[in-house]
């Protein structure tokens, strides 16, 4: 009789522990007032992503990104190139998957695929600005392009 009473209690306890451990809480993203002002700015200055040593170039025309990059983003040299390449590879995959699902993800946010090959050395500047665009984009539009919180 003691055995039968113990099993349901143990089962309920195990079920509660599993349920608690499986519920994940998304960390909230805190955006400063200064950053909110930049997001709302209308500076249309394009950001050219290129590297003098390579032939790769991207031009980003996103209102506020130029100001955000020059005032809020971490300075060049803060991240290593390998860190930037690894993060960019993850975020490009997610981005491109979302471009292909316009019914599920806003096609005004995810307009075109990014042709990024992790086996190509695009140089530091290209990786730095692409990474920061992804951080800017995630923070401004409250999106998540990877398993990590887009922090500055």
HELIX and SHEET records of a PDB file:
HELIX    1   1 UNK A    2  UNK A   22  1                                  21    
HELIX    2   2 UNK A   33  UNK A   40  1                                   8    
HELIX    3   3 UNK A   65  UNK A   71  1                                   7    
HELIX    4   4 UNK A   81  UNK A   99  1                                  19    
HELIX    5   5 UNK A  124  UNK A  141  1                                  18    
SHEET    1   A 2 UNK A  47  UNK A  50  0                                        
SHEET    2   A 2 UNK A  57  UNK A  60 -1                                        
END                                                                             
